[in-house]
Amino acid sequence: MYVVSFLDRANVGFAKQALAASAGISERAYALGAGLFFISYSLCGFPSNLILHRIGAKLWMALLMVCWGTVSMATMFVNGATSFYLLRTLLGVMEAGFFPGVILYLTYWFPGRARGQILGLFYLGVPLALIVGGPVSGMLLTLPAKSGLQGWQWMFLVEGFIAVGLGAVAFCYLENRPVDARWLPDDEKRALNEELRREEQHRRSTGPADILPMLRDGRVLRFLLIYGLIQMSTYGAVFYLPAEVSALLHRPAGPVVGWVSAIPWICALVAVYFLPRAADQLRKHRQLAALAMLVAGCASLVFPTAGPGAALVALSIAVSGFIAVQPLFWTFPTGYLSDRAAAGGIALIGMGNLGGFIAPNVKVWADEYFASPSAGLYLLAGITLLNAWLIAAIRDPVSRQTEAP
């Protein structure tokens, strides 16, 4: 589900050149439209998570997938900046509840001692979406016009339809909580529920459990800032990686650029699998998260002036850090918040996805202000290094979780 979710929000990066040629979407209009997704996405996650907490993931997740798949398909009808802005905003509304909903959903099923690696497995969806999505989107872009549709229109149609179909599958197979799982033996249900209950009691004694105390909590606001900066780094790469690879190869967007664009995401796939596992084993989530951002920031500084080979290596290191740090980050709020505060707090922190709106617009502003195509990349690299320090400076909430019996 996350593969499809991320693909449907990020495939606009592959259509960037085609949208400029076919629909007259300028560089500034593209940056604004790509970012508008994150305004609606960030604002609608909070109520969506409260709904999920009340009615369950089975119905809510399936409904969200059908709705955003429909909007993604409708992007094939973009004919100018206004329709581009409208559909990107609507896509953000429909996708808003999915990611924070899954983070909350996983707290219903997995204890803290294993949550880092479980979140790491979930985050495999990001690199998988871009490993698979790069070549697939590139091939769809090259389809000859059929039935009046150009390649970029087929891309949105096909990839949006997959989300609609998967929504129906999710409704059939998702269970709301372990107690509802027919495939889980009764003794395992009891053992799991007992461990999760003890952790919930511990979180209630150390952090907020309701909405209003959570909104006033300084640690939650710090988590929001850190996550927003992570998203600025991540989407600075996601939205511009195909264009940067295209420039490195001196080729237009297509199958070759799609395959080469998959290389950094293959590296991220490896990093997001192994780093959270190492953090769970060593109980060093904060330290490894700060290190990942430090290395990614340094690689981002190298990228703009490096040759094609070195630039691809630096880009791969940076992207790996941006993605692998995120499951480590989410162990902090999920180990601190409980009950309604967890539902609302996870969604509130998820408003840091506004970084996805800020990043492309900041990049365009810096490039224009300093009259350099690399200025925006340097600015985003500096933000990554700042965030490494912010992560290193926080107290480690994972250490406060109840140890497994």
C-alpha positions as semicolon CSV with decimal commas, in nm:
position;residue;x (nm);y (nm);z (nm)
1;M;0,000;0,000;0,000
2;Y;0,286;0,238;0,079
3;V;0,457;0,158;-0,251
4;V;0,146;0,269;-0,438
5;S;0,090;0,569;-0,210
6;F;0,441;0,702;-0,259
7;L;0,438;0,631;-0,631
8;D;0,114;0,824;-0,680
9;R;0,253;1,133;-0,505
10;A;0,604;1,120;-0,657
11;N;0,535;1,017;-1,019
12;V;0,481;1,384;-1,099
13;G;0,863;1,410;-1,096
14;F;0,878;1,186;-1,403
15;A;0,604;1,383;-1,579
16;K;0,774;1,718;-1,512
17;Q;0,918;1,767;-1,859
18;A;0,609;1,630;-2,034
19;L;0,380;1,858;-1,832
20;A;0,592;2,155;-1,933
21;A;0,569;2,062;-2,301
22;S;0,205;1,949;-2,314
23;A;0,028;2,157;-2,050
24;G;0,256;2,461;-2,024
25;I;0,352;2,396;-1,660
26;S;0,647;2,629;-1,588
27;E;0,927;2,560;-1,339
28;R;0,763;2,786;-1,081
29;A;0,417;2,638;-1,141
30;Y;0,559;2,287;-1,107
31;A;0,728;2,374;-0,777
32;L;0,406;2,525;-0,641
33;G;0,186;2,240;-0,763
34;A;0,422;1,970;-0,638
35;G;0,423;2,143;-0,300
36;L;0,049;2,214;-0,272
37;F;-0,002;1,842;-0,218
38;F;0,172;1,875;0,117
39;I;-0,041;2,162;0,246
40;S;-0,366;1,966;0,217
41;Y;-0,185;1,645;0,311
42;S;-0,056;1,799;0,633
43;L;-0,380;1,970;0,733
44;C;-0,607;1,668;0,683
45;G;-0,397;1,401;0,858
46;F;-0,509;1,503;1,208
47;P;-0,886;1,447;1,168
48;S;-0,822;1,140;0,955
49;N;-0,620;0,971;1,231
50;L;-0,892;1,040;1,489
51;I;-1,144;0,878;1,253
52;L;-0,919;0,574;1,208
53;H;-0,874;0,546;1,587
54;R;-1,254;0,535;1,619
55;I;-1,372;0,320;1,325
56;G;-1,063;0,108;1,255
57;A;-0,811;0,075;0,974
58;K;-0,994;-0,188;0,769
59;L;-1,266;0,042;0,636
60;W;-1,079;0,373;0,652
61;M;-0,760;0,263;0,473
62;A;-0,957;0,095;0,192
63;L;-1,169;0,406;0,140
64;L;-0,866;0,635;0,132
65;M;-0,694;0,420;-0,134
66;V;-0,995;0,417;-0,366
67;C;-1,033;0,795;-0,334
68;W;-0,670;0,889;-0,395
69;G;-0,640;0,640;-0,682
70;T;-0,935;0,810;-0,850
71;V;-0,778;1,155;-0,808
72;S;-0,442;1,028;-0,934
73;M;-0,609;0,896;-1,249
74;A;-0,780;1,233;-1,296
75;T;-0,437;1,400;-1,319
76;M;-0,429;1,279;-1,680
77;F;-0,673;1,564;-1,757
78;V;-0,436;1,844;-1,647
79;N;-0,439;2,119;-1,911
80;G;-0,278;2,410;-1,729
81;A;-0,151;2,541;-1,398
82;T;-0,496;2,579;-1,238
83;S;-0,604;2,218;-1,293
84;F;-0,257;2,101;-1,185
85;Y;-0,286;2,294;-0,857
86;L;-0,640;2,168;-0,793
87;L;-0,564;1,800;-0,848
88;R;-0,242;1,806;-0,647
89;T;-0,429;1,968;-0,358
90;L;-0,710;1,712;-0,379
91;L;-0,461;1,425;-0,393
92;G;-0,310;1,555;-0,068
93;V;-0,653;1,552;0,098
94;M;-0,714;1,192;-0,003
95;E;-0,371;1,059;0,088
96;A;-0,346;1,254;0,414
97;G;-0,470;0,983;0,647
98;F;-0,273;0,691;0,509
99;F;0,079;0,742;0,642
100;P;-0,001;0,866;0,997
101;G;-0,274;0,603;1,007
102;V;-0,027;0,323;0,939
103;I;0,220;0,454;1,200
104;L;-0,066;0,448;1,453
105;Y;-0,190;0,111;1,327
106;L;0,151;-0,049;1,380
107;T;0,147;0,058;1,747
108;Y;-0,166;-0,160;1,785
109;W;0,028;-0,466;1,671
110;F;0,400;-0,439;1,758
111;P;0,576;-0,371;2,092
112;G;0,847;-0,108;2,121
113;R;1,136;-0,355;2,125
114;A;1,062;-0,451;1,763
115;R;0,903;-0,132;1,634
116;G;1,214;0,012;1,471
117;Q;1,265;-0,282;1,238
118;I;0,889;-0,307;1,170
119;L;0,881;0,060;1,073
120;G;1,191;-0,009;0,862
121;L;1,003;-0,283;0,675
122;F;0,712;-0,044;0,618
123;Y;0,952;0,224;0,491
124;L;1,079;-0,018;0,229
125;G;0,778;0,112;0,038
126;V;0,957;0,439;-0,042
127;P;1,263;0,299;-0,225
128;L;1,057;0,014;-0,374
129;A;0,812;0,269;-0,516
130;L;1,094;0,459;-0,680
131;I;1,294;0,151;-0,786
132;V;0,990;0,002;-0,956
133;G;0,823;0,332;-1,031
134;G;1,123;0,485;-1,208
135;P;1,150;0,228;-1,486
136;V;0,772;0,174;-1,508
137;S;0,697;0,546;-1,521
138;G;0,977;0,594;-1,774
139;M;0,834;0,322;-1,999
140;L;0,479;0,456;-1,971
141;L;0,606;0,802;-2,066
142;T;0,741;0,664;-2,394
143;L;0,414;0,500;-2,500
144;P;0,294;0,634;-2,833
145;A;-0,024;0,840;-2,822
146;K;-0,322;0,600;-2,823
147;S;-0,689;0,687;-2,803
148;G;-0,583;1,048;-2,779
149;L;-0,373;0,991;-2,466
150;Q;-0,003;1,078;-2,441
151;G;0,252;0,877;-2,243
152;W;0,232;1,092;-1,929
153;Q;-0,146;1,056;-1,927
154;W;-0,117;0,677;-1,946
155;M;0,126;0,692;-1,653
156;F;-0,126;0,866;-1,425
157;L;-0,413;0,646;-1,545
158;V;-0,236;0,313;-1,490
159;E;-0,066;0,398;-1,161
160;G;-0,385;0,550;-1,015
161;F;-0,591;0,247;-1,113
162;I;-0,352;0,023;-0,917
163;A;-0,439;0,217;-0,599
164;V;-0,813;0,168;-0,656
165;G;-0,769;-0,208;-0,699
166;L;-0,544;-0,237;-0,396
167;G;-0,801;-0,053;-0,183
168;A;-1,047;-0,335;-0,246
169;V;-0,781;-0,594;-0,155
170;A;-0,699;-0,405;0,167
171;F;-1,064;-0,415;0,276
172;C;-1,065;-0,793;0,240
173;Y;-0,739;-0,865;0,424
174;L;-0,668;-0,595;0,685
175;E;-0,765;-0,664;1,047
176;N;-0,815;-0,375;1,290
177;R;-0,634;-0,521;1,594
178;P;-0,474;-0,850;1,702
179;V;-0,796;-0,958;1,877
180;D;-0,967;-0,958;1,535
181;A;-0,700;-1,169;1,364
182;R;-0,843;-1,512;1,282
183;W;-0,496;-1,632;1,177
184;L;-0,342;-1,559;1,520
185;P;-0,368;-1,836;1,789
186;D;-0,543;-1,741;2,113
187;D;-0,233;-1,782;2,331
188;E;-0,035;-1,551;2,104
189;K;-0,317;-1,296;2,108
190;R;-0,312;-1,295;2,488
191;A;0,068;-1,264;2,509
192;L;0,081;-0,983;2,255
193;N;-0,209;-0,791;2,409
194;E;-0,051;-0,818;2,755
195;E;0,282;-0,676;2,636
196;L;0,112;-0,396;2,444
197;R;-0,105;-0,316;2,749
198;R;0,202;-0,284;2,974
199;E;0,367;-0,048;2,724
200;E;0,050;0,161;2,700
201;Q;0,040;0,197;3,079
202;H;0,405;0,301;3,083
203;R;0,349;0,567;2,816
204;R;0,050;0,700;3,008
205;S;0,274;0,750;3,311
206;T;0,550;0,933;3,121
207;G;0,377;1,128;2,843
208;P;0,044;1,282;2,736
209;A;-0,254;1,055;2,670
210;D;-0,513;1,309;2,551
211;I;-0,530;1,576;2,280
212;L;-0,497;1,905;2,472
213;P;-0,193;1,805;2,686
214;M;-0,028;1,671;2,371
215;L;-0,076;2,002;2,188
216;R;0,107;2,185;2,468
217;D;0,391;1,935;2,493
218;G;0,734;2,079;2,401
219;R;0,878;1,745;2,298
220;V;0,596;1,689;2,047
221;L;0,664;2,030;1,891
222;R;1,034;1,945;1,869
223;F;0,946;1,620;1,693
224;L;0,733;1,825;1,449
225;L;1,026;2,053;1,364
226;I;1,269;1,765;1,314
227;Y;1,027;1,572;1,095
228;G;0,954;1,880;0,884
229;L;1,326;1,927;0,815
230;I;1,360;1,557;0,728
231;Q;1,082;1,597;0,472
232;M;1,250;1,902;0,320
233;S;1,561;1,692;0,261
234;T;1,365;1,392;0,134
235;Y;1,139;1,570;-0,113
236;G;1,418;1,796;-0,230
237;A;1,561;1,469;-0,362
238;V;1,236;1,299;-0,470
239;F;1,100;1,583;-0,684
240;Y;1,430;1,671;-0,851
241;L;1,619;1,342;-0,867
242;P;1,490;1,245;-1,215
243;A;1,573;1,592;-1,348
244;E;1,921;1,586;-1,188
245;V;1,991;1,239;-1,332
246;S;1,866;1,359;-1,670
247;A;2,114;1,649;-1,652
248;L;2,399;1,418;-1,546
249;L;2,331;1,183;-1,839
250;H;2,248;1,463;-2,087
251;R;1,932;1,270;-2,179
252;P;1,560;1,356;-2,166
253;A;1,335;1,174;-1,918
254;G;1,266;0,820;-2,039
255;P;1,360;0,456;-1,974
256;V;1,737;0,518;-1,935
257;V;1,686;0,804;-1,687
258;G;1,426;0,589;-1,509
259;W;1,667;0,296;-1,466
260;V;1,957;0,516;-1,350
261;S;1,723;0,702;-1,114
262;A;1,650;0,367;-0,948
263;I;2,014;0,325;-0,833
264;P;1,995;0,566;-0,534
265;W;1,669;0,401;-0,426
266;I;1,828;0,054;-0,438
267;C;2,091;0,185;-0,197
268;A;1,815;0,333;0,019
269;L;1,639;-0,005;0,019
270;V;1,945;-0,167;0,176
271;A;1,991;0,114;0,428
272;V;1,629;0,125;0,543
273;Y;1,631;-0,252;0,598
274;F;1,953;-0,279;0,801
275;L;1,981;0,050;0,992
276;P;1,658;0,016;1,198
277;R;1,748;-0,344;1,283
278;A;2,087;-0,231;1,407
279;A;1,922;0,048;1,609
280;D;1,679;-0,199;1,775
281;Q;1,962;-0,435;1,864
282;L;2,196;-0,165;1,996
283;R;1,924;0,057;2,149
284;K;2,094;0,351;1,975
285;H;1,807;0,500;1,775
286;R;1,891;0,864;1,840
287;Q;2,266;0,828;1,779
288;L;2,225;0,634;1,453
289;A;1,955;0,874;1,331
290;A;2,183;1,174;1,390
291;L;2,473;0,997;1,217
292;A;2,258;0,909;0,915
293;M;2,157;1,274;0,870
294;L;2,514;1,395;0,916
295;V;2,646;1,161;0,645
296;A;2,353;1,247;0,414
297;G;2,416;1,620;0,460
298;C;2,785;1,586;0,377
299;A;2,701;1,381;0,065
300;S;2,450;1,650;-0,040
301;L;2,724;1,913;-0,023
302;V;2,947;1,704;-0,252
303;F;2,682;1,628;-0,514
304;P;2,646;1,961;-0,704
305;T;3,014;1,994;-0,806
306;A;3,103;1,626;-0,852
307;G;3,144;1,448;-1,185
308;P;2,871;1,213;-1,308
309;G;3,004;0,900;-1,134
310;A;3,088;1,067;-0,803
311;A;2,762;1,265;-0,814
312;L;2,560;0,944;-0,847
313;V;2,746;0,794;-0,549
314;A;2,689;1,109;-0,340
315;L;2,322;1,117;-0,441
316;S;2,283;0,750;-0,342
317;I;2,437;0,812;0,001
318;A;2,222;1,119;0,062
319;V;1,896;0,951;-0,040
320;S;1,980;0,645;0,172
321;G;2,025;0,866;0,478
322;F;1,704;1,063;0,415
323;I;1,494;0,746;0,397
324;A;1,666;0,527;0,659
325;V;1,646;0,796;0,928
326;Q;1,266;0,806;0,918
327;P;1,177;0,470;1,081
328;L;1,431;0,555;1,351
329;F;1,263;0,892;1,403
330;W;0,915;0,742;1,444
331;T;1,029;0,528;1,737
332;F;1,057;0,855;1,935
333;P;0,691;0,974;1,930
334;T;0,543;0,620;1,928
335;G;0,746;0,543;2,241
336;Y;0,623;0,858;2,413
337;L;0,254;0,913;2,322
338;S;-0,045;0,699;2,414
339;D;-0,418;0,658;2,337
340;R;-0,582;0,966;2,173
341;A;-0,260;1,162;2,212
342;A;-0,089;0,901;1,996
343;A;-0,359;0,924;1,728
344;G;-0,352;1,303;1,724
345;G;0,018;1,349;1,797
346;I;0,137;1,121;1,517
347;A;-0,084;1,314;1,274
348;L;0,033;1,648;1,417
349;I;0,397;1,549;1,374
350;G;0,304;1,430;1,027
351;M;0,225;1,793;0,945
352;G;0,601;1,815;0,905
353;N;0,523;1,694;0,554
354;L;0,479;2,065;0,481
355;G;0,853;2,034;0,428
356;G;0,757;1,874;0,098
357;F;0,587;2,202;0,003
358;I;0,868;2,422;0,132
359;A;1,158;2,228;-0,026
360;P;1,087;2,278;-0,400
361;N;0,989;2,641;-0,349
362;V;1,296;2,714;-0,135
363;K;1,511;2,551;-0,401
364;V;1,363;2,765;-0,679
365;W;1,398;3,081;-0,465
366;A;1,764;3,010;-0,380
367;D;1,852;2,925;-0,741
368;E;1,698;3,251;-0,863
369;Y;1,825;3,470;-0,579
370;F;2,187;3,353;-0,607
371;A;2,167;3,305;-0,986
372;S;2,306;2,952;-0,951
373;P;2,141;2,617;-1,032
374;S;2,323;2,464;-0,733
375;A;2,228;2,722;-0,468
376;G;1,906;2,544;-0,370
377;L;2,085;2,211;-0,336
378;Y;2,345;2,367;-0,104
379;L;2,071;2,525;0,106
380;L;1,891;2,191;0,146
381;A;2,222;2,025;0,238
382;G;2,277;2,285;0,511
383;I;1,927;2,216;0,647
384;T;2,013;1,845;0,664
385;L;2,326;1,915;0,869
386;L;2,127;2,139;1,105
387;N;1,875;1,860;1,153
388;A;2,151;1,613;1,241
389;W;2,240;1,840;1,533
390;L;1,874;1,874;1,641
391;I;1,833;1,496;1,649
392;A;2,157;1,447;1,842
393;A;2,044;1,705;2,100
394;I;1,710;1,545;2,195
395;R;1,666;1,308;2,485
396;D;1,628;0,946;2,383
397;P;1,266;0,839;2,440
398;V;1,334;0,480;2,333
399;S;1,534;0,422;2,652
400;R;1,219;0,492;2,853
401;Q;1,017;0,210;2,703
402;T;0,940;-0,099;2,905
403;E;1,182;-0,381;2,836
404;A;1,037;-0,703;2,700
405;P;0,976;-0,973;2,964
